[in-house]
Amino acid sequence: MPKLYITENGCSYLDEPDGNGRVRDQKRIDYLNGHITAVHRAIQNGVPVAGYLQWSLLDNYEWAEGYTQRFGIVYVDYKPKNASQKESAFWYRNLITTNKLTI
């Protein structure tokens, strides 16, 4: 069986910073946790998953939606061209650093 690579898995939400400048995107964390858990279970059941890439690192331009949808784990403020990590970035960093899921 050929190896499988999941090359783009993510979701868009209307993420905006709160009064302290933090983007608390729990919906994205829940989405990613659910999908990565499913990938983990597939691997345990013999599916030859060789790679997983979360989409996307940065909020970016989408062909159909322009800049209105935010897919990234890093928030991009387009006017002053600043970027800051969302809560999902901290969660994902912990996941890949510890290699542990909370199932």
MARTIDO-830200 format. One record per atom (N, C-alpha, C, O): residue number from 1; residue in one letter; atom name; x, z, y. Coordinates in pm, 1 decimal. Layout:
BEGIN
NUM|A|CA|X|Z|Y
...
//
This chain:
BEGIN
1|M|N|84.8|0.0|-117.2
1|M|CA|0.0|0.0|0.0
1|M|C|90.1|0.0|124.5
1|M|O|186.8|75.9|130.3
2|P|N|58.8|-84.9|224.4
2|P|CA|141.6|-86.7|346.0
2|P|C|124.5|40.7|428.8
2|P|O|21.6|107.9|422.3
3|K|N|226.7|71.5|505.7
3|K|CA|220.7|187.5|594.4
3|K|C|124.3|159.0|709.5
3|K|O|113.8|45.9|756.8
4|L|N|54.8|262.8|753.4
4|L|CA|-39.5|250.6|864.4
4|L|C|16.6|318.7|987.8
4|L|O|74.6|427.0|980.1
5|Y|N|-1.3|254.1|1100.4
5|Y|CA|39.2|309.4|1229.4
5|Y|C|-81.9|311.5|1321.2
5|Y|O|-146.0|208.6|1342.3
6|I|N|-112.9|426.4|1375.0
6|I|CA|-219.8|438.3|1473.2
6|I|C|-150.6|426.4|1608.0
6|I|O|-77.3|516.0|1649.6
7|T|N|-174.8|314.1|1676.1
7|T|CA|-95.4|283.2|1794.7
7|T|C|-161.8|321.3|1926.3
7|T|O|-92.8|335.3|2027.2
8|E|N|-291.6|338.2|1928.2
8|E|CA|-359.4|379.9|2051.4
8|E|C|-480.5|463.8|2015.7
8|E|O|-581.6|410.9|1969.6
9|N|N|-471.2|593.3|2036.6
9|N|CA|-584.2|681.6|2013.6
9|N|C|-597.0|773.4|2133.3
9|N|O|-506.6|851.5|2162.9
10|G|N|-708.5|763.7|2201.3
10|G|CA|-728.2|848.0|2317.7
10|G|C|-870.5|835.4|2368.9
10|G|O|-955.1|772.1|2305.8
11|C|N|-895.6|895.4|2482.1
11|C|CA|-1029.6|897.5|2539.0
11|C|C|-1019.7|903.0|2690.8
11|C|O|-918.2|945.1|2746.3
12|S|N|-1125.2|860.5|2756.1
12|S|CA|-1125.1|868.2|2902.5
12|S|C|-1232.2|965.1|2949.2
12|S|O|-1344.7|966.7|2899.3
13|Y|N|-1193.5|1044.8|3045.5
13|Y|CA|-1285.0|1137.3|3111.0
13|Y|C|-1255.1|1134.3|3259.8
13|Y|O|-1146.6|1093.1|3300.9
14|L|N|-1348.2|1176.5|3338.3
14|L|CA|-1327.7|1180.0|3482.3
14|L|C|-1255.5|1308.9|3519.8
14|L|O|-1314.9|1401.7|3574.6
15|D|N|-1127.1|1312.5|3489.4
15|D|CA|-1043.8|1430.3|3513.7
15|D|C|-1005.6|1438.2|3660.6
15|D|O|-961.4|1339.8|3719.9
16|E|N|-1022.8|1554.1|3717.6
16|E|CA|-980.1|1578.4|3855.0
16|E|C|-916.1|1716.4|3862.3
16|E|O|-955.9|1807.1|3789.2
17|P|N|-817.9|1732.8|3949.1
17|P|CA|-756.0|1864.5|3963.9
17|P|C|-854.5|1965.2|4022.6
17|P|O|-941.9|1930.1|4101.9
18|D|N|-838.1|2091.8|3981.7
18|D|CA|-919.5|2198.4|4040.8
18|D|C|-853.3|2243.2|4171.2
18|D|O|-758.4|2180.2|4217.7
19|G|N|-902.3|2349.6|4228.7
19|G|CA|-848.9|2399.7|4354.7
19|G|C|-702.5|2439.1|4349.8
19|G|O|-635.7|2443.9|4453.1
20|N|N|-652.5|2467.3|4231.1
20|N|CA|-511.3|2504.1|4213.7
20|N|C|-424.8|2385.3|4173.5
20|N|O|-305.6|2400.9|4147.2
21|G|N|-485.4|2265.8|4168.6
21|G|CA|-410.6|2146.2|4132.7
21|G|C|-395.4|2122.9|3984.0
21|G|O|-322.5|2032.5|3943.2
22|R|N|-462.8|2202.6|3901.4
22|R|CA|-453.9|2186.4|3754.8
22|R|C|-569.5|2102.9|3704.0
22|R|O|-682.7|2116.8|3750.3
23|V|N|-540.6|2016.6|3608.9
23|V|CA|-645.8|1937.7|3544.8
23|V|C|-673.5|2001.5|3409.7
23|V|O|-592.9|1992.6|3317.1
24|R|N|-787.0|2064.9|3400.7
24|R|CA|-826.8|2134.9|3278.5
24|R|C|-916.7|2041.6|3198.0
24|R|O|-1037.9|2036.5|3218.7
25|D|N|-855.3|1968.8|3106.7
25|D|CA|-924.9|1864.5|3031.3
25|D|C|-946.5|1904.7|2885.4
25|D|O|-893.6|1841.9|2793.6
26|Q|N|-1024.1|2009.3|2866.3
26|Q|CA|-1051.2|2061.8|2732.1
26|Q|C|-1117.6|1957.9|2642.9
26|Q|O|-1093.2|1956.0|2522.3
27|K|N|-1201.3|1871.5|2700.0
27|K|CA|-1265.5|1766.8|2618.2
27|K|C|-1161.1|1677.7|2552.9
27|K|O|-1175.1|1640.6|2436.4
28|R|N|-1056.3|1643.1|2627.2
28|R|CA|-950.6|1558.4|2571.3
28|R|C|-874.0|1634.4|2462.8
28|R|O|-841.1|1577.1|2358.9
29|I|N|-845.7|1761.3|2485.6
29|I|CA|-777.3|1842.0|2384.7
29|I|C|-860.4|1846.4|2256.9
29|I|O|-807.0|1828.1|2147.5
30|D|N|-989.7|1870.4|2270.2
30|D|CA|-1078.5|1874.9|2153.0
30|D|C|-1080.5|1739.7|2081.1
30|D|O|-1075.7|1733.5|1958.3
31|Y|N|-1087.8|1632.5|2158.9
31|Y|CA|-1088.7|1497.3|2101.1
31|Y|C|-960.0|1472.3|2021.9
31|Y|O|-964.8|1431.7|1905.8
32|L|N|-845.9|1496.6|2085.2
32|L|CA|-717.8|1471.4|2018.7
32|L|C|-699.4|1561.1|1897.6
32|L|O|-653.7|1515.0|1793.0
33|N|N|-733.9|1687.4|1909.9
33|N|CA|-721.7|1779.2|1797.1
33|N|C|-805.0|1731.2|1678.3
33|N|O|-758.7|1734.4|1564.4
34|G|N|-926.4|1687.2|1704.8
34|G|CA|-1012.5|1637.7|1597.5
34|G|C|-955.3|1514.6|1529.4
34|G|O|-957.4|1504.1|1406.7
35|H|N|-904.5|1421.8|1608.7
35|H|CA|-851.3|1299.2|1550.7
35|H|C|-718.9|1321.3|1479.2
35|H|O|-695.8|1264.5|1372.5
36|I|N|-632.3|1402.8|1536.5
36|I|CA|-504.5|1429.9|1470.4
36|I|C|-526.9|1511.5|1343.3
36|I|O|-455.0|1493.9|1244.9
37|T|N|-625.2|1599.9|1344.6
37|T|CA|-661.3|1673.2|1222.7
37|T|C|-708.1|1575.9|1114.4
37|T|O|-671.7|1590.2|997.7
38|A|N|-788.2|1477.7|1153.2
38|A|CA|-835.1|1377.0|1056.1
38|A|C|-718.4|1295.9|1000.2
38|A|O|-716.6|1264.1|881.3
39|V|N|-621.5|1262.4|1084.7
39|V|CA|-502.7|1190.3|1037.6
39|V|C|-425.1|1277.6|939.6
39|V|O|-379.5|1229.2|836.0
40|H|N|-410.1|1404.2|971.3
40|H|CA|-339.8|1497.9|882.0
40|H|C|-408.2|1504.4|745.1
40|H|O|-342.6|1500.4|641.1
41|R|N|-539.7|1514.3|747.6
41|R|CA|-613.6|1520.3|619.8
41|R|C|-599.8|1389.7|541.9
41|R|O|-589.6|1391.2|419.2
42|A|N|-599.4|1277.6|612.5
42|A|CA|-581.1|1148.1|545.9
42|A|C|-444.5|1143.3|477.3
42|A|O|-433.4|1096.8|363.9
43|I|N|-342.3|1190.3|544.9
43|I|CA|-207.5|1193.8|485.7
43|I|C|-205.6|1282.6|362.4
43|I|O|-147.0|1246.7|260.3
44|Q|N|-270.2|1399.3|371.9
44|Q|CA|-277.1|1489.9|256.7
44|Q|C|-348.1|1424.6|138.3
44|Q|O|-320.3|1458.5|23.2
45|N|N|-439.1|1331.4|165.5
45|N|CA|-512.8|1262.2|60.5
45|N|C|-447.0|1131.4|17.6
45|N|O|-508.1|1051.1|-52.9
46|G|N|-322.6|1110.0|60.2
46|G|CA|-246.5|995.5|12.5
46|G|C|-248.3|871.1|98.6
46|G|O|-189.4|770.1|60.3
47|V|N|-312.9|874.5|212.2
47|V|CA|-311.5|758.6|301.0
47|V|C|-173.2|749.3|365.3
47|V|O|-125.4|847.7|421.7
48|P|N|-108.1|633.2|358.2
48|P|CA|29.9|621.6|405.3
48|P|C|41.4|603.6|557.3
48|P|O|89.2|500.5|604.7
49|V|N|-2.1|703.4|631.8
49|V|CA|10.4|698.1|778.2
49|V|C|155.7|727.0|813.5
49|V|O|208.9|832.6|779.2
50|A|N|219.4|632.7|881.9
50|A|CA|361.0|646.8|915.0
50|A|C|383.0|678.5|1062.8
50|A|O|494.2|713.7|1102.1
51|G|N|278.9|666.8|1145.1
51|G|CA|297.6|695.4|1286.4
51|G|C|165.7|711.5|1359.6
51|G|O|63.2|656.0|1319.7
52|Y|N|170.3|788.2|1466.9
52|Y|CA|53.0|812.4|1551.6
52|Y|C|99.3|814.2|1696.6
52|Y|O|194.1|884.8|1730.9
53|L|N|32.6|736.9|1781.8
53|L|CA|63.6|734.9|1923.6
53|L|C|-61.5|769.1|2002.5
53|L|O|-164.3|702.5|1990.1
54|Q|N|-51.9|872.5|2082.8
54|Q|CA|-163.1|912.4|2168.6
54|Q|C|-167.1|817.4|2287.4
54|Q|O|-63.3|784.9|2344.9
55|W|N|-288.2|772.3|2324.5
55|W|CA|-303.5|681.8|2438.3
55|W|C|-377.2|754.2|2548.2
55|W|O|-492.6|792.2|2528.4
56|S|N|-321.8|773.1|2652.3
56|S|CA|-201.9|719.9|2710.6
56|S|C|-126.2|834.0|2778.4
56|S|O|-182.6|940.0|2805.4
57|L|N|0.6|811.0|2805.1
57|L|CA|78.3|911.7|2875.8
57|L|C|23.9|930.7|3017.4
57|L|O|0.3|1043.6|3060.4
58|L|N|4.4|821.9|3088.6
58|L|CA|-36.9|827.8|3228.4
58|L|C|-175.2|768.0|3248.9
58|L|O|-215.4|676.3|3177.2
59|D|N|-247.1|819.9|3346.1
59|D|CA|-366.2|750.4|3393.3
59|D|C|-317.8|615.3|3445.5
59|D|O|-215.0|607.5|3512.8
60|N|N|-391.4|510.2|3414.8
60|N|CA|-342.9|377.6|3452.0
60|N|C|-457.8|281.8|3478.3
60|N|O|-574.7|319.5|3469.5
61|Y|N|-424.2|159.4|3510.2
61|Y|CA|-523.1|54.8|3535.6
61|Y|C|-578.8|4.4|3403.1
61|Y|O|-503.3|-30.2|3312.2
62|E|N|-709.3|0.7|3392.8
62|E|CA|-776.7|-53.2|3274.1
62|E|C|-847.7|-182.0|3314.8
62|E|O|-914.4|-186.3|3418.2
63|W|N|-833.8|-285.8|3234.8
63|W|CA|-887.8|-417.8|3269.7
63|W|C|-1036.2|-414.1|3304.2
63|W|O|-1077.4|-474.3|3403.4
64|A|N|-1115.3|-346.4|3226.5
64|A|CA|-1260.3|-347.4|3248.7
64|A|C|-1305.6|-245.9|3353.6
64|A|O|-1408.3|-266.0|3418.4
65|E|N|-1230.7|-137.6|3371.0
65|E|CA|-1275.6|-27.6|3456.5
65|E|C|-1187.3|-1.8|3578.2
65|E|O|-1218.5|85.8|3658.8
66|G|N|-1079.4|-75.2|3592.7
66|G|CA|-988.4|-51.1|3704.7
66|G|C|-924.3|86.0|3694.1
66|G|O|-877.7|125.6|3587.2
67|Y|N|-921.9|158.4|3805.3
67|Y|CA|-863.1|292.0|3808.5
67|Y|C|-967.6|402.5|3793.8
67|Y|O|-936.5|519.8|3814.3
68|T|N|-1091.3|366.3|3758.3
68|T|CA|-1198.4|466.0|3754.6
68|T|C|-1194.1|555.7|3632.0
68|T|O|-1246.3|667.1|3637.1
69|Q|N|-1134.1|511.9|3522.5
69|Q|CA|-1125.8|591.9|3400.8
69|Q|C|-986.5|651.1|3387.5
69|Q|O|-887.2|587.5|3422.7
70|R|N|-980.2|772.7|3336.6
70|R|CA|-851.3|841.0|3322.0
70|R|C|-826.3|870.0|3174.3
70|R|O|-894.6|951.8|3112.7
71|F|N|-727.6|801.5|3119.6
71|F|CA|-693.1|814.1|2978.7
71|F|C|-572.9|904.1|2955.3
71|F|O|-554.1|953.0|2843.9
72|G|N|-492.6|926.9|3055.4
72|G|CA|-363.3|991.4|3037.5
72|G|C|-368.1|1141.4|3017.3
72|G|O|-466.6|1208.3|3048.4
73|I|N|-257.6|1191.6|2964.0
73|I|CA|-238.0|1336.5|2957.4
73|I|C|-159.1|1382.6|3079.9
73|I|O|-134.0|1501.7|3098.3
74|V|N|-120.9|1286.0|3162.9
74|V|CA|-59.1|1312.7|3292.9
74|V|C|-149.7|1253.5|3399.9
74|V|O|-182.1|1134.8|3396.5
75|Y|N|-190.2|1337.1|3494.8
75|Y|CA|-277.9|1294.9|3603.6
75|Y|C|-196.4|1220.1|3709.0
75|Y|O|-91.2|1267.6|3751.7
76|V|N|-244.9|1103.4|3750.6
76|V|CA|-179.3|1026.3|3854.7
76|V|C|-269.1|1025.0|3977.3
76|V|O|-383.2|979.1|3972.3
77|D|N|-215.4|1076.3|4087.7
77|D|CA|-282.8|1068.7|4217.0
77|D|C|-228.5|943.0|4282.7
77|D|O|-114.2|941.8|4328.5
78|Y|N|-308.2|837.2|4288.2
78|Y|CA|-259.6|705.4|4326.9
78|Y|C|-220.2|692.6|4473.9
78|Y|O|-130.6|614.7|4506.5
79|K|N|-284.5|766.5|4562.2
79|K|CA|-254.1|752.3|4705.8
79|K|C|-113.3|800.6|4739.8
79|K|O|-32.5|721.1|4787.7
80|P|N|-80.4|929.8|4716.7
80|P|CA|57.0|970.9|4748.1
80|P|C|154.7|941.2|4634.4
80|P|O|273.9|969.8|4645.5
81|K|N|104.1|884.1|4525.3
81|K|CA|187.0|850.4|4408.7
81|K|C|254.1|973.4|4349.0
81|K|O|375.2|975.9|4326.8
82|N|N|172.8|1074.5|4323.7
82|N|CA|218.9|1195.8|4256.1
82|N|C|161.6|1198.8|4115.3
82|N|O|57.4|1139.4|4087.7
83|A|N|230.5|1268.1|4028.1
83|A|CA|181.9|1285.2|3891.5
83|A|C|201.6|1430.4|3849.7
83|A|O|299.3|1494.9|3887.9
84|S|N|106.7|1480.8|3770.2
84|S|CA|118.7|1617.6|3719.6
84|S|C|58.4|1624.8|3580.0
84|S|O|-35.8|1552.6|3547.2
85|Q|N|114.2|1712.4|3499.5
85|Q|CA|67.0|1726.6|3362.2
85|Q|C|-70.8|1791.8|3358.5
85|Q|O|-97.3|1889.4|3428.7
86|K|N|-157.7|1735.4|3274.9
86|K|CA|-288.2|1795.5|3250.1
86|K|C|-271.0|1902.0|3142.2
86|K|O|-166.9|1908.6|3076.8
87|E|N|-372.9|1985.0|3123.8
87|E|CA|-369.3|2085.9|3016.7
87|E|C|-342.7|2019.2|2881.7
87|E|O|-275.2|2077.1|2796.6
88|S|N|-395.4|1897.8|2861.3
88|S|CA|-374.3|1826.8|2734.1
88|S|C|-226.7|1793.4|2712.0
88|S|O|-182.2|1787.3|2597.4
89|A|N|-151.0|1772.1|2817.9
89|A|CA|-7.4|1745.4|2802.6
89|A|C|64.7|1868.0|2748.6
89|A|O|151.4|1857.0|2661.9
90|F|N|28.1|1984.9|2800.2
90|F|CA|89.0|2109.2|2750.0
90|F|C|49.2|2132.1|2603.6
90|F|O|131.8|2172.9|2521.9
91|W|N|-77.9|2105.5|2571.5
91|W|CA|-126.5|2120.9|2434.2
91|W|C|-51.5|2025.5|2341.0
91|W|O|-5.9|2066.1|2234.2
92|Y|N|-38.7|1898.4|2381.6
92|Y|CA|27.2|1797.8|2298.0
92|Y|C|175.5|1830.5|2280.4
92|Y|O|230.1|1814.1|2171.3
93|R|N|240.7|1876.9|2387.5
93|R|CA|381.3|1916.9|2377.9
93|R|C|397.3|2027.5|2275.2
93|R|O|489.9|2023.6|2194.1
94|N|N|308.4|2126.1|2277.3
94|N|CA|313.1|2235.3|2180.2
94|N|C|292.7|2182.4|2038.5
94|N|O|362.0|2224.2|1945.7
95|L|N|198.2|2091.3|2022.1
95|L|CA|171.6|2033.1|1891.1
95|L|C|294.4|1963.8|1834.0
95|L|O|331.2|1987.0|1718.8
96|I|N|358.1|1878.8|1914.4
96|I|CA|471.9|1803.6|1860.2
96|I|C|598.5|1888.8|1851.2
96|I|O|687.7|1859.0|1771.7
97|T|N|606.8|1994.0|1931.6
97|T|CA|722.4|2083.5|1923.4
97|T|C|715.6|2173.2|1800.4
97|T|O|815.4|2192.7|1731.1
98|T|N|596.0|2227.9|1773.9
98|T|CA|582.1|2320.5|1661.5
98|T|C|542.9|2250.1|1532.2
98|T|O|557.0|2305.8|1423.4
99|N|N|493.2|2126.7|1545.3
99|N|CA|443.4|2051.1|1429.0
99|N|C|333.4|2127.3|1356.0
99|N|O|326.3|2125.8|1233.1
100|K|N|246.7|2194.7|1434.4
100|K|CA|139.2|2274.1|1377.2
100|K|C|7.2|2241.9|1444.4
100|K|O|-3.7|2240.8|1567.0
101|L|N|-92.9|2215.6|1361.5
101|L|CA|-229.7|2194.6|1408.4
101|L|C|-308.1|2323.4|1400.1
101|L|O|-278.3|2410.7|1318.5
102|T|N|-407.9|2334.7|1484.6
102|T|CA|-502.9|2445.3|1471.9
102|T|C|-629.1|2385.8|1410.7
102|T|O|-716.0|2335.5|1481.9
103|I|N|-638.3|2392.1|1279.4
103|I|CA|-750.0|2331.6|1206.3
103|I|C|-859.7|2434.7|1188.5
103|I|O|-963.5|2404.8|1129.3
//
